[in-house]
């Protein structure tokens, strides 16, 4: 009788221990998978109000004009397009970072420099935190279109300036 009771208790303990495996796996999947406490999306696209990937269309000239105006008034004191100033050069930012990352950095620079590895690295390199300009999502998207536009212009200029191979050998 004692053997049957002992086996019953062991079997019940085994079933309870194994039965929670699915729930535990779901909890593990929801946990951030990195030492920074960030989700995979946040690691790739930054921390901020943009929490899902964007589907960008063509560059909108009206947004570019508005974004250029905002860039010149709020961003240019610290950023130039083609040279380092207080912060990094911005011409090819749209090539280096995802649109979501750029928007999150514009709209949430404090959290980005405190918690995101790239934000921390930028702060360590430039020694000045990026100021929060309190832009709306629409304003930040206009600046993004401006940055996309200046990157495209930069690539086009580089292609035009590159020597064309004539096929002749010296």
Beta strands, then each sheet from edge to edge (+ up, - down):
end
